[in-house]
Amino acid sequence: MRGDLPNKEPAILQSWQEMGLFRKLRENSKGRKKFVLHDGPPYANGNIHIGHALNKILKDVINRSQQMLGKDACYVPGWDCHGLPIEWKIEEKYRKAGKDKDAVPINEFRQECREFAAKWIDVQREEFKRLGVEGDWDHPYTTMAFPAEAQIVREIGKFVMNGSLFRGSKPVMWSIVEKTALAEAEVEYDDHTSDTIWVRFPIVKALKPELVGAAVVIWTTTPWTIPGNRAVAYGAEIAYTLIEVTEVADEAKVKVGDKLLVASELKENFDKDLGIVAARDLAAFTGKDLAGVICRHPLAELDPFYARFEVPAHAGGFVTTDAGTGFVHIAPGHGADDYELGLANGIDVPQTVGPDGAYYDHVGLFAGKRVLTPQGKKGDANGAVMAALDQAGHLLKSGRITHSYPHSWRSKAPLIFRNTPQWFISMEKNDLRQVALRAIDETRFVPSQGKNRLQSMIANRPDWCISRQRAWGVPIAVFVNKKTGELLRDQAVIDRIADAFAKEGADAWFASDPARFLGNQYKAEDFEQITDIVDVWFDSGSTHAFVLERETRADPTWDLHSPADLYLEGSDQHRGWFHSSLLESCGTRGRAPYKAVLTHGFTLDEQGRKMSKSLGNTVAPQDVMKQYGADILRLWVVSTDYSDDQRIGPEIIKHQAEAYRRLRNTLRYLLGALDGWQQSEYLPLAEMPELDRWVLHRIAELAGRTRQTADSFDFHPWFTELHNFCAVDLSAFYFDIRKDALYCDAPSSLNRRAARTVLFELFNALTAWLAPVLCFTAEEAWRHRPWKDAANAAKHVDNAESVHLRLFPEAEASWRDEALAARWAKLRDLRRVVTGALELARADKKIGSSLQAKPVVYLTEEHRNLLDGLDLAEIAITSAITLSAQPAPADAFTLPDVPGLAVVVALADGEKCERCWRVLPEVGQDRDHPTLCHRCGDAVDEIGTQADRAGVA
């Protein structure tokens, strides 16, 4: 019943390889409508985890479903190969060996990165194939392939030529440990304990005279940014109160007589935080009244460096009264809001912190102090700044707070915002933001809320920072005029670069003389050759260009189209691959690279916790396959609601294994019951009993539902219905009733032929429906079909050598019979009352088997009409049944939800037939078959006659 999947599945994989299944699928699909699910490239730096398994299995289920709908679903898997994670691994190796990365020739270092990625591609390829994922594994795409690197450069070139690429200086998320800017998608938020300070900014100028001599108070969790302060922000619509302190607590740094400005809504907490026991209100203002306020920098008294500039107050839409004081200190080099406010008000962006996390030498008081150490630990900057503020008399209080803070998802170290020169793609140039928003409106999102998420990100995002200060990746291969600072915009130069990359890879940029690319028209000494690496999200965001498009695709064996029909990744990719792909394509083609976007949630443990090695709650797909097989993982994927976070663990896997056994048992039963099938047995619909026609109706219903599911990608409710169909409709009902006819009726009997016909159709349908999900088990079952020879395969059944070369079978329109289905829903309720009474009698030891019973069923005229033409004993699996219109005895068995029906269980009259086990008065009356009932005697005679004709002894 377990299927021995860990051993059988690899053998089936090998057979697919030998038969060239992928090639045959493509040959069979020529001329069909294409379905292109473009693979979001996983990163080539380790064994696959359970999230990878979920993602790849879901893609495979969708691709196989679309293929069986009659489309050409050519799946080209791919890998993301460039970027910091791989570079970090090679650097770690260098550090252990005592080597300096910067002392190694760059292309030698890059070759080590390339080899590292190639090794893991091979490992992951085999692991993905083991999951049963069908694709062009012999020709995957990789971002480090030379044609791919060439196309990435061409895509950068398009932004160069349309004027969207520019070099600017902006605060970006910066990793001290990794010495590079990070994209939002490379950032995770974890708890972090920060120093907090309340700082006084003395007001030296104001349009409202009563404000001069008072002070604005700010609260911040980043004391180290105070040297970069150049303004304060207030909320234009916020109410503020000017207070004068009249009494303070003993430990307070605030003094009696201090005049402080604070948001009115926050005044109570403000007093408590600063130890103000009593204060009087001097005046009330709105934020708009604060226009024109100029403050003195709180460090101005200690160093002329800070006395050189004023600290103006400006309105900021981001200022709230959720916490703090109602004012925000503005350091334009250390925050996105700060930068935008500074830009809008003509404030220069200072350079205060270097790439190593230390203050530059020109920064007064703090030169060389570190915000974070090279290992990502807390430096001495906060302490030094707080001490200086205290010395200046402007530190009103300090404390500590634990809050969510950005960290690198690789080094796990906290990040800082710092101003750096970077390359950006403008969101406003060429209306990129509006083009992207229109493209989102034209895209189908599954689930639909993904649209709002991506829309809000695009609507509010800053310019796209695409540069990284690293070594492994595609360089931003551009030149800048040293005199003018202008970017060289020359298509011929871009083409020469791309041609070189196509032949030699991106290493050519570092190995070649710039003159090779500049040509005779320009002098190399006049230009700066940019060596920054392009963000890996630009790499993967460009994959549509070198995978999908006929004229630019990296491998001519692929036959795809653009835009893709579907992009499918985890919900985090709204800020990752979905996002970067959208911007790249909209910026170069004016449209999205996809028609639909599907997102799935994250995989948690059985308690709903995030998986981590420290908790010991990880589930490795390799371990599950080794113990249970890949089909169990595939079953888990479709049985969960992937639109939300999924859970997995030992108990859940066991539950899936049990569900699998029920499905496998259904297929095994069908194969056993169809043994020796001959097409001559096939019974026309018009000659079938009602029960068998009802099953055909259910097949037709599920056939339609399966096609709807393949198009909606909503597999969870479909699988639940399919599982219940097998476990309840078939196993517990139809199979239970019809096993008597299958085992005991004569071969020529109507009931037996009807049952075998239905089982034939069931097998034909179930193997196809289950093929996208249980790809190994469906294949195994299909290979055991009793009609491999064409003579015994019905004309409407595709007798393909692999189940995966089939299409979903079309159900006959005549099978649908809603009136019949409604009738049998009532009959099943009636049966429940009878079987309920039998179960109770069995528990009370009145009977052993239901065939020992002859129940008396007290029923209404409506029930009697419902049973017209049917044998309730056959349906309830008893030897006989008596129907009575008399009032039921008080102790008769009833069910509240089936009114008007009652059952009393009595013992059947007669002897037990040794063949069918029915207890009947007729047993013993046939002299030729004294231990059989009449039906079994006739069946034995017919079987004997057939054996004689066949010459069987």
N, C-alpha and C positions, 0 to 999 in steps of 0.2 A: 504493500500500500504506500510506502514511502517512495517507491520508484527507483531507489538507488541512484538518485540524481547526481551526487558528486562523482560517480563513475561513468554514468551514461552520458551526461551532458558533454564532457570533453570529446567523447567518441562521435557524438552528433555534430559537434563543431568541426571536427576533422572531416566528416563526410560532406559537410557543406563546402568546405574548402576544396575537397577533391572534385566535387561535382561542379564547382564554379557557380555557386548559387547567386552571388551578386551579379556576375556577368549574365547569367540566364534571366535574372529579373530585368536587367536592362534590355536584353534582346526581346523579351516578351512584351516589354512596355513601349516599344517604339511606336510613335504616333499618338500615344495617349497624352492627355493633359498632364503637365508636370505639377508636382508638388515639391516645393523646395523649403525644407527646414534648414536654415543656415546655422551651423554649429557655433555656439559661443565657445571660444577656445579655452580649455582648462590650462592651468599653468604647469609647465613641465619641470617639476622640482620635487617629486616624491610619489609614494604609492597613493592610489586613489583612496578616498574615504567614503563614508556612507552618503555624504552630500553629493559626491560625484556619481555614486551608484543611482541615487534617486533621479538625478538630472538626466543621465544617459539612458536609463531604462525608460523614463517618461518620453524622451525623444524617440526611442526605438518603438515604443508602443504606438505612438502617433504615426511615425513613418510607415510601420507595417500596416496599420489600419488604413491609411490613405492609399497604400499600394493595393490592398485588397478591395478598396472601393473602386478600383479600376484606373488609378492614376499611375504616373511614373514618379515614385518617391525616391529619387537618387540622393543618398545621404553622404556628404563628404565631411568626415571628422577633421578637426584641426587642433592646433596647439599654439598657445602663446609662449614665446621662447625668450623674449628680451626682458630686460628690467632688473630691478633691484634684488628680488629674492635670489635669483641665480648668482648675480654679482656678489651678493652678501655671502653666499655659500663658498665661493672661490676665495673671497677675502678671509673668511674664517680659516680656510685651509692654509692660507699664507701666514696668518697670525700665529697659528700653531707651529708653523715651520720657522717662525722668526723672520719672515720675508716682508718687504715693503712693497705693496701693490704698485705704488707710484714709480718704483725703480724698475719695474718690468715693462718692456716694450708693450704699447697698448694693444697691438694686434695679437701679440702672444697671449696676453691676458684674455682678450676677446675669444681667441680660439679655445681656451680652456672653458669659457662660459658656453661656447657652442657645443663642445663635446659633452659637457654636463647635461645640457638640455636634450641632446640627441639620445643619451643613455636613458633618461627618464621617459622620453617619448616611447621608446621601445618597451619599457616596463609597463607604462600605462596602456599602451595599445593592446597588449596581451590581456591585461586586467579588464579592459572594456569589452574586448571580444569574449572573454569568459562570461560576462554578464548576458551574452546572447545578442549583443548589439550588432546589427548588420549594417555595413557601410563599406565605402571604398578605402579599406584599411591599407591597401597596397599603394594608394596615392592620396594620402592625407595632405592637408595644407598646413604649413608652419609659417609663422611670421618671420623666421630667420632664413627661409629659402631665398636664394638670390633674386628670383623674379618678384617675390613678395616685397623684399627690401627695396627693389627698384620702384615698385608701384607706390610704396609708402612715400618715397621721395617725390614721386610725381604728384601725389596728393598734397604734400606740403607745398610743392611748386604751384599748385592751383591757388592756394591761399596767398602765396607770394604774388602771383600775377593779378589776382583780383583785389589786392590791397588790404586784405583782412589780417595778414600777419604783421605784427609790429613788435619792437622791443620796448619794454616799459619797465618801470620800477614800482613794484607793488608789494604789499605784505602778503606772504604766502605761508602756508603750513610748512614748517621746516623741521627736519629731523637732525638734531645735533649728532646723534650716533651714526646715522647713515650719510650725513653731509649732503643732503639733497632736499629739494622741495618735494612735497607729496600731494597727490590729488586727493580730493575728498573721499574717493572710493578706496583709497589706501589707508584711511584713517578709521580707527575704532574708538569708541568712548568707554572709558573705564573710570572707576572711582579713583580720586586723587586728593591728597590732602594739601591744601594751599595755605600760605600766609594771607591774612586779610588785614587791611589797614584803612583807617579813616584819616583823611588828610585835609588840612585847612589850606585853601587858596585865597589869600588876602585880596579884596577888591580894591583896586587903586583908581579906577575910572568907572563912571556910570552915568546914564542919563537921569536916573533917579538919585538925587543927592544923598538921601538917607542910606543908600547902599554903600557909599564910600566909607571905608573903615571897617565894614563888616567882612565876612568871609564866606565863600562857597565851600561846602564840605563834600568831598567825594569818598566813595567806598570802592575798593578794588581787591581782587584776588591775585593780582599780578604786580606786586610792589616794584619788581625789576623794570617795569615799563615807565615808571615815573621820570627817569632821565630823558625819555623820548616824548614826554608830554609837551603839547603845543597848544592845547585848547581845553575847554570844558564844554559839555553839552547839557542842555536843559530841554524839557518838553514844552512845546509852545502852548499847549492847552492845560498843563499841570498847574495846580494852585500851590503857591509857595508862601511860607511864613518867615519873616525876619524875627528872630527871638534874641532876647538878652538874658544871659545866664545869671541867676541870682543866688543859687545854692548848688554845690556839687558834693559828690561823695568823696571820701578821703582819698581813694586811690585814683580818682579821675585826673586826666591831664588837661581837661577843659578848665578854664578859670572863670571865676565870677567876673562879670563885666564883658565877657566875650559876646560878640554879636555874630550870630551864625544864621545862614540861610538854608532852609530845608523844605522839602515837599510837605505840605500840610498833612497829607494822608499818612505820612511816615513819621510824624513828629513824636508820637508816643513811643514807638520803638527806638527812634533816634535818641531820645532822652535816656531811655533804659540802657541802650548800648554804650553811651558815652559817660554814664554816671552823672547825668544832670538831674539833680533832685528837684530844682524849681527854676522856672524861667518865665519871663513875661513877653507877651507878643508885642512887637513894636509896629509892624506893618504887614499887610497882605499884598501879594502880587500874583499876577498870572505869568506864565512863562514868557509871553510876548513882551511884558514889561522889562525883561532882563536883556533885551537887545541892546547892544552897545556896552555891556559890562566888560571890563578888562581886569584880569587878575595878575598878580605877580606869581612867578613860579615859586613853589615852596622851597626850592633849593637855592634861590637867587642870592640869599645872604651869605651862603657858604662858598660860592664859586662864580666868578664872572661869566663862565660858560653859560650859566642859566639866566644870568641877568641881561643877556643880550636881546632877549625877545619877550614880547608880551604874551599873555595867555588869554585870548578872547573867549567869550561865551557865545555859543551859537546854538540855534534850535536843532534838535536831532529827533527824527521820527522814531528812532529805536529806544528812546529814553522812556522808562516806565516807572510805576510806583510799586512794582512787585516786591522789591527789596532795595536796600541801600538807603540813599538820601534824596533821590530824585535828580541827582547830577551824575554825569559820567565823565571821567577824565579821558581826554582824547590824545592818544599817541598814534599819529598817522602811519607810522612804520610798523605797528604791531596789532593791527586789527582791520578787518574788512570795513566795518561801519566807520571806524576812525579814519581810514584812508578816504572813503567816499566823502565824509563830511569835510575833511581837510581839502580835498580836491575841489569841492563845491565852493569853498570859501578862500581859495588861493593860499592855503597854508603849505609850506614846503614839507616834504617827507624826509625826516632826518634819518641818517644812517647811524645807529647806535650799537647794534649787536652784530658780530661777525658770524660766519658760517660755523665756527667752532663753539659758539655759545658764549663767547667772551665779549665784553664791551671793547669797542675800538679804542685806540690810544688817545684819540681826540676827545673822548667823552670825559667831561669834568668829574672829578672825585672818584670815579669808578673804573678807570682804564684797567683792563685785564681781569676784572672781576667776572665770574662765570654765572650765567643763569642756570645752566646744566653742565655737568661734566661730560667728557667724551663718552662715558659709559651710560649717560642718561640719568645720572643721579643729581640730586639737588646741589646747586653750587652755592657760592657765597654772596651772590648779587643781592638777593632779598635782604639778608641780614645787614649788608653794608648800606643799602638804600634806607632801610628802616632806622638804622642808627643815625644816618645823616639827617633824616627828616625830624627825628627826635631832638637832635642837637640844634636844628633850626627852629624848634618850637612849634612845628606844624604837624607832628604826628599826634593825633588826638586819641588813638587807640589802635592796638594790634590784636590779632587773634588767629585762629586756625579754623578751617572749614573743609569738610570732605564733600566733594561734589563730582559730577561727571565731567571728565576732561579728555581732550583728544590725545590719543596715543598712536604710535606707529603699529600697524597690524603685524609687522615683521619683527622689529626689535622689541616691541611692547614698551618702549620708552616714551615718556611724555614729549609732546611737541611744543614748539613756540611759533608765534607769528613773528616774522621778521621781514623787513624790506630788502628785497634783492632785485637785481636786474634779471628779467626773465623774458622769454618770448611768449607772446599772447596772440590768440585769434580773437578778434573783436566780435562781440555779440551784436553790435549796432551797425558796423560796416556791412553794406550789402543786405541790411535788414535780416541778419541771420536769426535773431531771436524770433521775429515775426514769422519768418519762413518755417522755422522749427515748430512754432505753436500751431500754425496751419496744418503742418504735416501730422501733428499729434491728433488733430481733429479728424483727419482722414484715415486714422489707423484704428483697427479693432483691438481692444484690450480684453484679455481673459486672465483674471477676473476684471470687471469693468473699472474698479477703483484704481487700478494701475494708471489709468489715464490722468486722473486728477493729481496723482503723486508726481508723475513725470512733468505734467503741465506746470505745476507750482515750482518745480525745480528749475525749469527752463525760464519761466517768467521772472524769477528773482536772481538767477545766477550772474556772477560777474564775468568779465572776459575770461576766456579759457587759457589757462597757463599750460603750455605744452612742452616747456623745456625742463630738463633734469640735468643735474651736474654729475653725471655718471659716465661710465665707459662702455657698458654692454647694451647695445641697442642700435637703432637707426639714427644717425646724426641728423640734426637740423641742418641739412647741407645747403647753406646759403652763404653769401658774401655780403659784407657791409663796407661801404666806402669809408676809408679812414678819415678823410677830410670832412665830408658832409654828414656822416653818420647814416646815410641813406642805404636802404636795402637794395641790392642789385636785382632788378626785375628784368630778366632776359630769358625767354623761353629756350633759346638755343643752349644756354649754359645749363639750364635745368635738364634738358634732354641729354646733354653729354654726361651729366652726373648719373642720370637714371640708366643710361646705356652701360656705363662702367659698372654700376651696381648689379645690373642684370647678369653680367659676365663674371664678376669677381666678388660680388657681395658688398656690403657697406664698409668692409675693411678698406676698400679702395679709397675712401675719403681720407683715411689716416695714413695710407701708404703712398699716396700720389702727391706730386707737386701740384699746387693749386693751378698752375698754368695749364695743366692738362684739361681742366674744366673751364677755365676762363677763356681759353683760346687766344687768338692773335689780337682780338679787339680790345682786351684789357691787360693792364700790367698787374702782375700778382702783388707787387709791393704796395699798390694803392688800396688793397682790400684786406680786410680782416676775415679770415676763414673761421666760421663758427663751428665749435666742436661740442656744443651742448647736445645731449641725447634727447630725442623726442619722447614724450610721455608714452608709456606702454598702452595707455588707453587710446591714444591716437593710433598706435599700431593696430590694436584689435578693432578699433572703430573704423579702420580702413579695409578690413577683411572683405567686405562686400565688393570692393573694387577689384581685388585680385583672385576672388573665388567665384563670384556670381556672374560677372559681366563677361560676355563672350569675347569682346575685343581686348580685355586687359587681364583675363584670368591667367593664373600662373601655370596651370596644367591643362593641356588641350583635351585630356581624356574626360574631363568633367563636362557635362552638358546640363547646365543650370540656367536660371534666369534671374533677373533683377528688376524690381525689388523682390526679395524673398517672400514666400507666402507666410513664413512664421519665424520669429526669433523666440527662443524659449530659454529662460534662465531663472535663477533665484531672484526674489524680490529686491535684494540689495543691488541688483544690476540696473534699477531705475537711475541710480546715481553713477553706475559704472558703464557696462557695455551698451545697454539700450541708449543711454544718454550720449556717450561719445560717438556711437555709430550714427545716431540721429544728427548730431551737430556736424560731423564730418560729411555725411551725405548731403545734408541740406546746404552746407557751405560750398559744395562742389557740384551738386546736381540739382539743387532746388527742391528735393523731395526726400522722404524717409527711405531707408534701405529695406524696409519691411512693410508688409500689408497688415500683419497682426503681431501682437506681442503677448506672450503667455508667461506668467510668473508663478513660481511655486514658493512655498515657505521654507523655513529652516527645519532641520531634523534635530529633535530633542530626545532626551532619554525618557524612560517610562514615567518618570515623575514630572516631566515637563521642564527639566533643567537642561541648560546648554551643556553639550558634551565637552569634556576636557580630560586630558590624561591625569591631571592632579586629582580629579574626582573618581577616576577609574570607571567612568560610565560610557566610554566610547564603544561603539559597535563597528568592527571592521568588516566590510563586505566580504573580504577574503575568507574570514573565519566562518561567516554564515554559509558561504558557498561550499566550504570544505565539509561542514557538518550537514547542511540541509540541501544545498544546490541553489543555483541561480534562480530557478523558477519560483522559489519561495520568496526571494527578494522582489522579483517582478510582481508577484501576487500582492506583496505588501504595498508596493507603489500604487497599484490601481485600487486597492481596497481602502486607501486613506484619501482624505480630502486634501489634495496637494496645494490648493489655494491658500490654505492656512499652514501653520507649523505642524509637522508630523512628529509622531513619537515612535520609538523603536527600542527594543530591549529583549532580553531572553524570553519573558512571558508572551510578549507580542509576537515574537518569531514563532514560538510554539503554537500560538493560536492560528497563525497563518499556515503553519504546517498541517494543522488539523483541517483547516478549510481546504487546503490543497488535496488532502487525502479524500475528502468528500467529492471533489471534482474528478480526481483520478479514478475513484471508484465508479463514478458515473460512466466514464469512458470505458473502463474495464468491463462493466456490466453490459454495455452496448456491444462491445466486441464479442463477449461470450455469447450473448443472446443472438448475435448475427452470424454465428459460426455456420458455415455451409450455405450462406446466402446465395440464392439464385434469383436472377432478375425476373423470372417467370412468377415468382411469389408476389410481385408488386401488385397491390390491390388499388383499383381506382377509388377516388374519393367518394363517389356515389354509393359504393358498396360497403363503405366502412360503418361500423357502429359509432354511436355518438361519442363515446369516451375517446376513441382514437381521433375522431375529427376535432374534438376539443384540444388535444395536444397539438395537432397541426395548426389550429388557430393560435395557440400560444407561441409556436415557432414563428408564425408570420408576424405576430406582435413584436417578438424579440428581434427578428430580422430588421424590422423597421427601426426599432430602438437602437440597434447596433450601428446602423448607418447614421442616424442622428448624432449618436455619441462620437463617432469618428470625426464628424464635422464640428461638433461643439467642444471637443477635447475634455468633456466632463465624464471621466470614466468611473468615478466613485459610485454614483447612484446606479449606473448601468451594471457594474460588477455585482453590487448588492442584489439587484434583481436577478441577474444571471445565476448567482450562487443559490439564491432562494428557489429559483426555478429547478435547479438540479436537486437540491436537498429536499424541498417540500413538494413541488408539483410532480416531480419525477420519482425520486427515490421513495418518499413516504406515501405517495398516492398512486401515480400511474404504474410504476414498476411493481408496486406492492399488489395491485389488483391484477395486472396482466401476467404476472409470473405463473399463475395457475394455467392460463391459456398457453403460454410459451412452453411450459414443462409438460403439460398433461394433454392438451388438445391434439387431435390428429393433425398431421402436417397440412391437410387440405382445409382445415376448419377456417371459417371466416374470421373468427376472433384472432386466431394465431397469425394468419396472413396479414390482417390489419395491424396487429402489434408489430410484426417484423417490418412491415412497410414503414410504420411510424419510427421505429428504431433506426431504420436505414436513413430516414430523413433527419432524425435527431443527430446521428453520428456525423452526417454530412454537414449539418449546421454547426454543431458544437465544436468540432475540430477547427472549423474556419473562424468562429467567433473567438475561440480561445487562443488561436495562433499568435496574434499580436502580443498577448499577455504571457501565456505559458508556452513560449516558443519551442522549448525542448519537448515538453510533454505532448503538445499537439502534434509535433512531428513524429514522435515515437508512436502515438496512437494511429496516425495516418498511415504509417508504414505497415501497420498490422491489419489494415482494412481487408475484409474478405473478398473484395472485388477488384484486385489489382489487374486482372485480365479484363479487357474491354467488354467482353461478352456479358459480364455480370455488373458492369457499372451502368447506372441509369444515364439516359441521354443528357439529363440536366445536371449531371455531376461531373465536375472537372477532375479527371483521373490523373492529375499531375504527379510527378515523382516526388515532389516535396509539397507539404501543405502550404508552404510560403510562396509557391508559384500559383496558388489558387486565388480566386476572387471570393468575396462574400457571396454566398448563394442567394439567389432571388427566390423569395417565397411566392408560391402560387397565389394569385389574387383570390381564387375561389376558397382558399383555406380560411380566410377571414370570415368569422361568423359571430357577430356580437351577441345575437340572441341566444345562440348556443352557449356562449361563454357565461352569460347571465344565468342561464338555466343551471349550468354545472357549478356555479358559485353557490347556488341554493342547495344543490344536491350534496355538495361537500359539507355544508352546514348540517344537513340531515345525517350524513355519514358520521360526523363528529359525535353526534348524540349516541349513535349505536356503538361506535368504538369506545366512547367514554364508559358506557355501561359494561362493555366487555372487559375493559381494563379493571374496573372495580370488581367484577366477578372473578377475574384472574387473581387479583390481589387477595380476595377472600377465599381462594382455593376451590371455588365452585367449578371452574373449568381450568384446563391447562392451556389449550390452544383455542383460538377463536373458531376453528372448524369443529370443535366439540359442541358449539352452541347453535341453538335455534331460537333467536330472540323473538319476543312478541313486541311489535312496534305499534303503539297507539298514536294515531295521526289524524290530521284533519283532511277534509276533502281536497283542500289545496295541495297538501303534501301527496295525497294519492294521485292527483292529476299530474303532479311533478314526476312521479315514478312511472307514469304510463309508458309501457313498452320496455322498461328497464327491470333488471333483476337486482333488487337491493341486497340479496345474499351475496351475489358476485361482487358488488361494490363494497360491501362491508366485510367481505372475506369470512363468511359463515357458511355452514352446510345448508342452512335453510333459514327462512324468515317468515313469520306470520304477521300479516298486516291486520290491524283491528281499528274499527271506527268507534269502539266502545270507550266509555270513560276509563282513564288509566287508574290503576291502583295507587293508593297514597304513597306506597314505597317505591314506585317506579322511578327510574333514573331520568333526570331532565337537566337541561342547560338553560340558564336564564336568558341567553341571547338567541335561543332558538325556541320561541314559544309554540305551544300546540303540539309538541312532540314528546313522547315518553317511551321508555324501553324497560322491559322486564326480561332478564336473561334466563332462558330455559335450556335444558340439554337436548341435543339433537337426537332423533329416533333412528335406530338402525345400527349397522356395523361400520367400522372404519375401512375405507378403501385403502389398500396397502400402496397404491400408486399415487393418488391425489390427496389422500388423508381426509377426504370428506366423510362425514358420518351420515349414511343414507340407508333407508329401508331396503333399497334394491340390491345392496351388496350381498352376494351369496346366491342370487337368483340365476346367474349365468353359469351353465354347467361347464362351458369352456374356460371361463375365468371366474372361478368361485370366490376369489378374494378381491375382485374388482367391481367397480360400479359400471353401469352400461357405457358411459362415455369412455372410460379408460379401456374397457374391453374392445370397443370399436377402434380406438386409437392404436392399440397393440396389434389388432388384425391388419390395419392399414399399413403400419410400419413394417410388419412382417411381409406383407405382399410386396411392398416397395423393395425390401431387401432381397426377396426371391427374384424379382425382376432384374435387380442389379447383380445377381449372382453372389450375394454376400451370405456366408455361412451363418 
